[in-house]
Amino acid sequence: MAKIFLICGKICSGKTYYAKELKEKHNAVILSTDETTYALTGNEQGDSYDSFAKKINLYLMKKAAEIAKAGANVILDWGFWTRSDRKNISDFLRETGVGYEWHYMDICDEQWNKNIQARNKKIMEGKGGSDFYVDEGLKEKVLSMFEIPSREEIDVWYDTSCTKNLMEKN
């Protein structure tokens, strides 16, 4: 039976790169908030991004369940920054009878900052695609909102810490 892979992690933690690996491994469809907003607005939604993204995520959540019920694996690549976001989608998927698996991108601050610098450089060179430039304001927003999941919430903890790089299954 098809399942939904939910990728949790801060902006620039490697979620999209990891989603592409999962896509190949599990023959899955990736549904991404960033790709969708870029396709619809060219990332020009400004201050309305948060409310726009919530609407997109609600749509993608329902579409993911529909696709999985039709027999295809789906990857949701949008961060799931808060416990309530993770609980809400888990409850929804359980109620709809769709199997799912949580993956968390655990990244140390040193690597996170390197990833941000690399992303911003790509964007400045015009090679950023649907990526957002991460300025200090966005970085602070992420730090203020992101709630690290508990081990009990996560099925696969992908550790990108500065001392090791491994994947472990709970």
N, CA, C and O of each residue as an XYZ file, in Angstrom:
680
protein
N       0.834     -1.181      0.000
C       0.000      0.000      0.000
C       0.880      1.246      0.000
O       1.935      1.272      0.633
N       0.442      2.263     -0.706
C       1.198      3.511     -0.793
C       1.196      4.235      0.546
O       0.307      4.041      1.376
N       2.214      5.073      0.739
C       2.282      5.851      1.975
C       2.748      7.261      1.674
O       3.230      7.569      0.583
N       2.587      8.108      2.684
C       3.019      9.497      2.598
C       4.237      9.667      3.503
O       4.211      9.297      4.677
N       5.288     10.227      2.944
C       6.493     10.558      3.688
C       6.419     12.042      4.031
O       6.303     12.887      3.144
N       6.488     12.349      5.313
C       6.394     13.731      5.772
C       7.767     14.166      6.266
O       8.324     13.553      7.177
N       8.314     15.221      5.670
C       9.670     15.646      6.011
C       9.616     16.899      6.872
O       9.129     17.949      6.452
N      10.126     16.759      8.074
C      10.151     17.842      9.059
C      11.574     18.386      9.151
O      12.539     17.623      9.188
N      11.692     19.707      9.187
C      13.007     20.315      9.362
C      12.965     21.797      9.068
O      12.053     22.292      8.407
N      13.967     22.497      9.571
C      14.077     23.937      9.342
C      14.367     24.220      7.871
O      14.810     23.338      7.135
N      14.118     25.433      7.462
C      14.513     25.885      6.134
C      16.023     25.649      6.007
O      16.765     25.873      6.962
N      16.473     25.203      4.846
C      17.894     24.958      4.557
C      18.492     23.801      5.356
O      19.701     23.766      5.588
N      17.654     22.860      5.774
C      18.184     21.707      6.509
C      18.457     20.527      5.581
O      18.977     19.502      6.022
N      18.110     20.662      4.303
C      18.346     19.592      3.344
C      17.099     18.792      2.995
O      17.197     17.707      2.422
N      15.925     19.322      3.337
C      14.670     18.594      3.101
C      14.446     18.281      1.628
O      14.097     17.152      1.284
N      14.640     19.249      0.767
C      14.354     19.044     -0.655
C      15.337     18.053     -1.271
O      14.940     17.195     -2.060
N      16.596     18.164     -0.923
C      17.599     17.205     -1.389
C      17.215     15.793     -0.939
O      17.249     14.850     -1.730
N      16.854     15.660      0.329
C      16.456     14.376      0.891
C      15.176     13.865      0.226
O      15.052     12.671     -0.042
N      14.223     14.766     -0.041
C      12.975     14.375     -0.710
C      13.266     13.768     -2.080
O      12.616     12.806     -2.488
N      14.234     14.327     -2.780
C      14.592     13.789     -4.098
C      15.187     12.387     -3.975
O      14.952     11.539     -4.836
N      15.951     12.137     -2.920
C      16.478     10.787     -2.686
C      15.336      9.814     -2.398
O      15.303      8.706     -2.934
N      14.397     10.239     -1.545
C      13.241      9.393     -1.226
C      12.394      9.129     -2.467
O      11.861      8.035     -2.647
N      12.279     10.141     -3.314
C      11.491     10.002     -4.544
C      12.032      8.850     -5.388
O      11.267      8.019     -5.877
N      13.334      8.806     -5.553
C      13.952      7.746     -6.353
C      13.822      6.385     -5.668
O      13.530      5.380     -6.316
N      14.037      6.364     -4.384
C      14.015      5.107     -3.627
C      12.617      4.491     -3.565
O      12.471      3.270     -3.618
N      11.587      5.340     -3.453
C      10.227      4.848     -3.237
C       9.274      5.132     -4.399
O       8.065      4.940     -4.271
N       9.819      5.590     -5.537
C       8.985      5.893     -6.695
C       7.793      6.764     -6.276
O       6.634      6.381     -6.437
N       8.108      7.926     -5.745
C       7.102      8.790     -5.126
C       6.958     10.121     -5.863
O       7.808     10.512     -6.663
N       5.867     10.789     -5.568
C       5.576     12.130     -6.063
C       5.908     13.114     -4.944
O       5.509     12.896     -3.800
N       6.630     14.193     -5.254
C       6.933     15.228     -4.259
C       5.913     16.354     -4.396
O       5.686     16.869     -5.491
N       5.303     16.729     -3.276
C       4.445     17.907     -3.228
C       5.122     18.924     -2.306
O       5.330     18.662     -1.121
N       5.457     20.074     -2.863
C       6.246     21.073     -2.164
C       5.523     22.410     -2.121
O       5.057     22.911     -3.145
N       5.434     22.975     -0.941
C       4.845     24.311     -0.794
C       5.657     25.338     -1.566
O       5.090     26.177     -2.266
N       6.976     25.281     -1.446
C       7.830     26.258     -2.124
C       7.657     26.199     -3.636
O       7.540     27.236     -4.290
N       7.641     24.989     -4.195
C       7.460     24.867     -5.647
C       6.100     25.405     -6.080
O       5.984     26.054     -7.119
N       5.077     25.132     -5.279
C       3.730     25.578     -5.622
C       3.615     27.093     -5.560
O       3.072     27.705     -6.480
N       4.118     27.714     -4.488
C       4.032     29.174     -4.394
C       4.837     29.834     -5.506
O       4.435     30.861     -6.054
N       5.978     29.232     -5.834
C       6.799     29.786     -6.909
C       6.065     29.700     -8.247
O       6.072     30.647     -9.033
N       5.433     28.554     -8.495
C       4.701     28.374     -9.753
C       3.522     29.333     -9.866
O       3.206     29.811    -10.955
N       2.875     29.610     -8.743
C       1.680     30.460     -8.770
C       1.989     31.949     -8.669
O       1.280     32.769     -9.254
N       3.042     32.306     -7.932
C       3.286     33.738     -7.682
C       4.702     34.196     -7.988
O       4.995     35.388     -7.905
N       5.586     33.265     -8.340
C       6.983     33.655     -8.537
C       7.621     34.145     -7.248
O       8.571     34.927     -7.273
N       7.085     33.675     -6.110
C       7.532     34.099     -4.774
C       7.354     35.596     -4.554
O       8.134     36.223     -3.837
N       6.334     36.157     -5.168
C       6.052     37.585     -5.033
C       4.843     37.855     -4.135
O       4.219     38.911     -4.249
N       4.503     36.920     -3.245
C       3.331     37.096     -2.412
C       3.574     37.998     -1.206
O       2.615     38.387     -0.540
N       4.824     38.341     -0.904
C       5.160     39.291      0.145
C       4.640     38.896      1.512
O       4.798     37.756      1.949
N       4.007     39.873      2.194
C       3.543     39.660      3.563
C       2.426     38.627      3.668
O       2.134     38.146      4.762
N       1.809     38.286      2.564
C       0.707     37.318      2.615
C       1.197     35.874      2.483
O       0.383     34.957      2.377
N       2.507     35.664      2.488
C       3.041     34.314      2.290
C       2.480     33.312      3.288
O       2.038     32.234      2.893
N       2.490     33.649      4.578
C       2.083     32.674      5.588
C       0.650     32.199      5.392
O       0.380     31.000      5.466
N      -0.269     33.126      5.144
C      -1.666     32.712      4.951
C      -1.829     31.958      3.630
O      -2.613     31.013      3.544
N      -1.093     32.376      2.608
C      -1.123     31.694      1.306
C      -0.581     30.268      1.441
O      -1.159     29.323      0.904
N       0.533     30.125      2.162
C       1.151     28.812      2.343
C       0.233     27.876      3.128
O       0.180     26.682      2.831
N      -0.483     28.388      4.113
C      -1.418     27.543      4.873
C      -2.497     26.977      3.962
O      -2.873     25.812      4.086
N      -2.991     27.797      3.051
C      -4.015     27.330      2.110
C      -3.433     26.277      1.166
O      -4.078     25.269      0.878
N      -2.233     26.513      0.696
C      -1.573     25.548     -0.192
C      -1.345     24.233      0.553
O      -1.606     23.159      0.011
N      -0.862     24.316      1.786
C      -0.590     23.103      2.552
C      -1.862     22.293      2.802
O      -1.833     21.064      2.742
N      -2.960     22.963      3.077
C      -4.230     22.262      3.269
C      -4.629     21.530      1.989
O      -5.056     20.376      2.030
N      -4.485     22.212      0.856
C      -4.788     21.587     -0.431
C      -3.858     20.398     -0.699
O      -4.319     19.320     -1.073
N      -2.557     20.598     -0.507
C      -1.589     19.536     -0.771
C      -1.785     18.344      0.158
O      -1.584     17.199     -0.248
N      -2.177     18.607      1.404
C      -2.436     17.529      2.352
C      -3.576     16.641      1.843
O      -3.471     15.415      1.851
N      -4.648     17.268      1.409
C      -5.791     16.507      0.887
C      -5.421     15.789     -0.414
O      -5.806     14.638     -0.624
N      -4.681     16.464     -1.274
C      -4.262     15.861     -2.536
C      -3.310     14.689     -2.282
O      -3.384     13.679     -2.983
N      -2.423     14.804     -1.298
C      -1.502     13.719     -0.963
C      -2.279     12.472     -0.544
O      -1.959     11.364     -0.973
N      -3.294     12.655      0.288
C      -4.112     11.508      0.718
C      -4.813     10.874     -0.481
O      -4.891      9.650     -0.581
N      -5.314     11.696     -1.379
C      -5.987     11.192     -2.582
C      -5.019     10.389     -3.454
O      -5.361      9.311     -3.941
N      -3.832     10.913     -3.643
C      -2.825     10.238     -4.472
C      -2.406      8.913     -3.825
O      -2.285      7.897     -4.509
N      -2.187      8.927     -2.511
C      -1.790      7.698     -1.820
C      -2.897      6.649     -1.889
O      -2.622      5.462     -2.070
N      -4.135      7.081     -1.747
C      -5.255      6.136     -1.857
C      -5.344      5.552     -3.265
O      -5.837      4.439     -3.448
N      -4.871      6.297     -4.249
C      -4.871      5.813     -5.636
C      -3.687      4.875     -5.901
O      -3.599      4.266     -6.967
N      -2.777      4.765     -4.920
C      -1.708      3.782     -5.041
C      -0.301      4.305     -5.243
O       0.621      3.512     -5.434
N      -0.105      5.614     -5.209
C       1.241      6.164     -5.402
C       1.780      6.742     -4.097
O       1.037      7.351     -3.326
N       3.072      6.549     -3.854
C       3.727      7.156     -2.696
C       3.847      8.663     -2.909
O       3.998      9.139     -4.034
N       3.776      9.400     -1.803
C       3.835     10.861     -1.849
C       4.815     11.350     -0.795
O       4.909     10.782      0.293
N       5.542     12.406     -1.127
C       6.444     13.062     -0.188
C       5.952     14.491      0.003
O       5.804     15.240     -0.963
N       5.700     14.863      1.259
C       5.328     16.244      1.566
C       6.565     16.951      2.097
O       7.079     16.626      3.167
N       7.025     17.912      1.333
C       8.271     18.634      1.614
C       7.913     20.069      1.975
O       7.955     20.965      1.131
N       7.557     20.278      3.256
C       7.312     21.668      3.651
C       7.661     22.007      5.090
O       7.266     23.077      5.553
N       8.355     21.188      5.805
C       8.937     21.577      7.087
C       8.213     21.138      8.342
O       8.843     20.609      9.257
N       6.904     21.344      8.412
C       6.129     20.964      9.600
C       6.818     21.468     10.859
O       7.244     20.681     11.704
N       6.922     22.785     10.975
C       7.713     23.409     12.026
C       7.149     23.251     13.430
O       7.914     23.255     14.394
N       5.834     23.111     13.575
C       5.264     23.073     14.923
C       4.665     21.706     15.249
O       4.255     20.958     14.363
N       4.628     21.406     16.541
C       4.009     20.153     16.989
C       2.558     20.083     16.552
O       2.070     19.027     16.150
N       1.869     21.220     16.633
C       0.448     21.207     16.250
C       0.289     20.899     14.763
O      -0.643     20.186     14.390
N       1.172     21.415     13.902
C       1.129     21.074     12.472
C       1.328     19.571     12.276
O       0.617     18.935     11.498
N       2.300     19.020     12.989
C       2.590     17.589     12.859
C       1.431     16.747     13.390
O       1.068     15.738     12.785
N       0.860     17.151     14.503
C      -0.272     16.409     15.072
C      -1.486     16.493     14.147
O      -2.152     15.485     13.909
N      -1.775     17.675     13.630
C      -2.951     17.849     12.769
C      -2.881     16.968     11.523
O      -3.866     16.321     11.168
N      -1.733     16.937     10.862
C      -1.661     16.127      9.648
C      -1.630     14.637      9.986
O      -2.186     13.826      9.245
N      -0.991     14.270     11.088
C      -1.003     12.864     11.501
C      -2.431     12.412     11.790
O      -2.840     11.333     11.362
N      -3.191     13.232     12.513
C      -4.594     12.920     12.811
C      -5.405     12.783     11.524
O      -6.189     11.846     11.373
N      -5.210     13.731     10.594
C      -5.941     13.695      9.323
C      -5.643     12.413      8.554
O      -6.559     11.757      8.055
N      -4.373     12.057      8.457
C      -3.991     10.877      7.692
C      -4.482      9.597      8.361
O      -4.909      8.665      7.679
N      -4.423      9.547      9.681
C      -4.949      8.393     10.402
C      -6.457      8.242     10.138
O      -6.950      7.141      9.895
N      -7.175      9.374     10.192
C      -8.623      9.353      9.952
C      -8.972      8.928      8.528
O     -10.002      8.292      8.303
N      -8.123      9.278      7.577
C      -8.401      8.913      6.186
C      -7.880      7.519      5.843
O      -8.114      7.020      4.742
N      -7.177      6.893      6.779
C      -6.689      5.537      6.563
C      -5.471      5.439      5.672
O      -5.206      4.386      5.092
N      -4.724      6.530      5.557
C      -3.526      6.547      4.708
C      -2.301      6.327      5.594
O      -2.153      6.966      6.635
N      -1.427      5.418      5.170
C      -0.190      5.186      5.898
C       0.775      6.345      5.714
O       0.809      6.979      4.659
N       1.555      6.615      6.748
C       2.512      7.726      6.665
C       3.732      7.421      7.510
O       3.715      6.552      8.382
N       4.806      8.174      7.223
C       6.070      7.992      7.914
C       6.724      9.359      8.073
O       6.899     10.090      7.098
N       7.086      9.700      9.311
C       7.738     10.979      9.595
C       9.251     10.859      9.473
O       9.857      9.915      9.981
N       9.854     11.837      8.787
C      11.311     11.936      8.657
C      11.720     13.310      9.173
O      11.109     14.318      8.818
N      12.754     13.349     10.012
C      13.232     14.623     10.557
C      14.665     14.876     10.127
O      15.529     14.008     10.251
N      14.905     16.082      9.618
C      16.236     16.506      9.210
C      16.883     17.259     10.374
O      16.630     18.448     10.571
N      17.710     16.565     11.132
C      18.388     17.144     12.291
C      19.704     17.742     11.812
O      20.581     17.021     11.336
N      19.843     19.047     11.934
C      21.031     19.728     11.408
C      21.661     20.587     12.501
O      20.957     21.278     13.238
N      22.979     20.540     12.600
C      23.673     21.364     13.586
C      23.743     22.813     13.074
O      23.627     23.065     11.875
N      23.929     23.733     13.986
C      23.937     25.156     13.633
C      25.025     25.497     12.614
O      24.796     26.297     11.707
N      26.211     24.891     12.759
C      27.316     25.186     11.843
C      26.935     24.818     10.401
O      27.128     25.613      9.481
N      26.393     23.608     10.213
C      26.009     23.174      8.873
C      24.812     23.973      8.370
O      24.741     24.298      7.185
N      23.875     24.292      9.254
C      22.699     25.078      8.881
C      23.131     26.429      8.313
O      22.635     26.858      7.271
N      24.053     27.094      8.999
C      24.540     28.395      8.522
C      25.270     28.276      7.191
O      25.143     29.153      6.338
N      26.037     27.199      7.003
C      26.701     26.966      5.710
C      25.665     26.769      4.606
O      25.813     27.308      3.508
N      24.614     25.994      4.899
C      23.561     25.765      3.907
C      22.858     27.066      3.533
O      22.554     27.298      2.363
N      22.604     27.905      4.517
C      21.959     29.200      4.253
C      22.840     30.057      3.349
O      22.356     30.653      2.387
N      24.135     30.118      3.662
C      25.058     30.903      2.837
C      25.099     30.375      1.405
O      25.095     31.154      0.451
N      25.139     29.063      1.259
C      25.187     28.461     -0.082
C      23.892     28.757     -0.845
O      23.938     29.083     -2.031
N      22.751     28.649     -0.184
C      21.475     28.946     -0.842
C      21.421     30.408     -1.270
O      21.070     30.709     -2.411
N      21.763     31.306     -0.370
C      21.705     32.736     -0.693
C      22.631     33.077     -1.854
O      22.297     33.914     -2.693
N      23.798     32.427     -1.905
C      24.730     32.655     -3.012
C      24.093     32.221     -4.333
O      24.162     32.950     -5.322
N      23.468     31.026     -4.353
C      22.797     30.547     -5.562
C      21.714     31.533     -6.008
O      21.590     31.837     -7.194
N      20.950     32.015     -5.063
C      19.871     32.952     -5.398
C      20.446     34.234     -5.984
O      19.919     34.750     -6.969
N      21.504     34.747     -5.401
C      22.132     35.979     -5.890
C      22.708     35.784     -7.294
O      22.820     36.737     -8.065
N      23.070     34.543     -7.616
C      23.588     34.232     -8.953
C      22.468     33.922     -9.943
O      22.729     33.613    -11.106
N      21.216     34.006     -9.476
C      20.076     33.734    -10.344
C      19.799     32.257    -10.558
O      19.118     31.882    -11.512
N      20.327     31.411     -9.665
C      20.180     29.965     -9.807
C      19.361     29.355     -8.674
O      19.485     28.162     -8.398
N      18.529     30.156     -8.016
C      17.828     29.689     -6.826
C      16.516     28.990     -7.069
O      15.988     28.354     -6.157
N      15.960     29.085     -8.280
C      14.677     28.441     -8.551
C      13.593     28.904     -7.599
O      13.346     30.104     -7.473
N      12.944     27.964     -6.928
C      11.846     28.306     -6.023
C      12.327     28.626     -4.609
O      11.509     28.867     -3.721
N      13.644     28.632     -4.390
C      14.180     28.904     -3.053
C      13.972     30.356     -2.648
O      13.970     31.263     -3.480
N      13.798     30.548     -1.345
C      13.698     31.883     -0.768
C      15.064     32.304     -0.250
O      15.826     31.482      0.259
N      15.372     33.602     -0.383
C      16.568     34.161      0.222
C      16.345     34.188      1.731
O      15.300     34.645      2.194
N      17.313     33.706      2.494
C      17.173     33.658      3.951
C      17.965     34.802      4.547
O      19.182     34.725      4.710
N      17.238     35.878      4.873
C      17.874     37.003      5.559
C      17.754     36.787      7.067
O      17.182     35.791      7.511
N      18.289     37.717      7.849
C      18.265     37.572      9.309
C      16.827     37.516      9.839
O      16.554     36.807     10.807
N      15.917     38.254      9.218
C      14.520     38.237      9.650
C      13.888     36.863      9.496
O      13.222     36.375     10.410
N      14.095     36.234      8.335
C      13.541     34.900      8.112
C      14.214     33.876      9.019
O      13.562     32.972      9.543
N      15.512     34.024      9.197
C      16.240     33.108     10.077
C      15.698     33.190     11.510
O      15.484     32.162     12.151
N      15.480     34.391     12.001
C      14.929     34.579     13.340
C      13.506     34.033     13.444
O      13.126     33.469     14.471
N      12.723     34.203     12.383
C      11.357     33.670     12.366
C      11.390     32.149     12.511
O      10.633     31.575     13.293
N      12.273     31.506     11.751
C      12.401     30.048     11.825
C      12.789     29.638     13.240
O      12.185     28.732     13.814
N      13.791     30.298     13.800
C      14.264     29.942     15.136
C      13.189     30.148     16.194
O      13.123     29.396     17.167
N      12.345     31.162     16.010
C      11.298     31.434     17.005
C      10.116     30.475     16.880
O       9.421     30.221     17.864
N       9.882     29.941     15.684
C       8.714     29.096     15.447
C       9.010     27.597     15.492
O       8.141     26.812     15.874
N      10.210     27.190     15.114
C      10.494     25.769     14.944
C      10.519     25.047     16.283
O      11.204     25.464     17.217
N       9.763     23.960     16.361
C       9.739     23.119     17.553
C      10.348     21.772     17.189
O       9.789     21.021     16.389
N      11.493     21.479     17.782
C      12.173     20.219     17.500
C      11.249     19.084     17.907
O      10.726     19.081     19.022
N      11.043     18.124     17.020
C      10.146     17.015     17.366
C      10.768     16.096     18.414
O      11.987     16.041     18.579
N       9.904     15.388     19.104
C      10.389     14.370     20.032
C      10.705     13.112     19.223
O      10.230     12.958     18.098
N      11.493     12.232     19.788
C      11.834     10.974     19.113
C      10.573     10.151     18.850
O      10.512      9.409     17.869
N       9.570     10.276     19.717
C       8.333      9.513     19.563
C       7.523      9.966     18.354
O       6.749      9.183     17.805
N       7.690     11.225     17.929
C       6.954     11.744     16.775
C       7.521     11.244     15.444
O       6.814     11.228     14.436
N       8.778     10.841     15.438
C       9.527     10.648     14.201
C       9.844      9.169     13.968
O      10.244      8.452     14.886
N       9.660      8.736     12.733
C       9.991      7.362     12.356
C      11.434      7.236     11.891
O      12.116      6.268     12.229
N      11.902      8.217     11.113
C      13.279      8.202     10.616
C      13.924      9.539     10.987
O      13.472     10.607     10.572
N      14.978      9.448     11.769
C      15.697     10.635     12.248
C      16.969     10.728     11.418
O      17.911      9.966     11.631
N      16.995     11.662     10.473
C      18.162     11.822      9.607
C      19.069     12.847     10.260
O      18.729     14.026     10.354
N      20.218     12.390     10.707
C      21.123     13.216     11.490
C      22.185     13.813     10.578
O      23.021     13.094     10.030
N      22.148     15.123     10.420
C      23.166     15.818      9.636
C      24.053     16.636     10.575
O      24.563     17.695     10.207
N      24.228     16.121     11.802
C      25.023     16.849     12.781
C      26.465     16.980     12.300
O      26.883     16.319     11.350
N      27.190     17.821     12.957
C      28.565     18.098     12.541
C      29.512     16.961     12.913
O      30.636     16.921     12.411
N      29.094     16.037     13.774
C      29.991     14.962     14.196
C      29.676     13.638     13.535
O      30.517     12.739     13.536
N      28.476     13.489     12.964
C      28.144     12.237     12.285
C      27.089     12.490     11.230
O      26.430     13.530     11.230
N      26.937     11.547     10.345
C      25.919     11.644      9.302
C      25.380     10.237      9.067
O      25.965      9.439      8.335
N      24.252      9.959      9.708
C      23.691      8.625      9.582
C      22.166      8.703      9.571
O      21.568      9.722      9.918
N      21.570      7.602      9.164
C      20.128      7.505      9.199
C      19.796      6.380     10.160
O      20.331      5.276     10.055
N      18.899      6.676     11.106
C      18.504      5.620     12.024
C      17.004      5.501     12.068
O      16.282      6.492     11.962
N      16.555      4.311     12.221
C      15.127      4.004     12.281
C      14.770      3.782     13.737
O      15.456      3.032     14.433
N      13.694      4.427     14.218
C      13.220      4.191     15.589
C      12.630      2.813     15.707
O      12.176      2.426     16.784
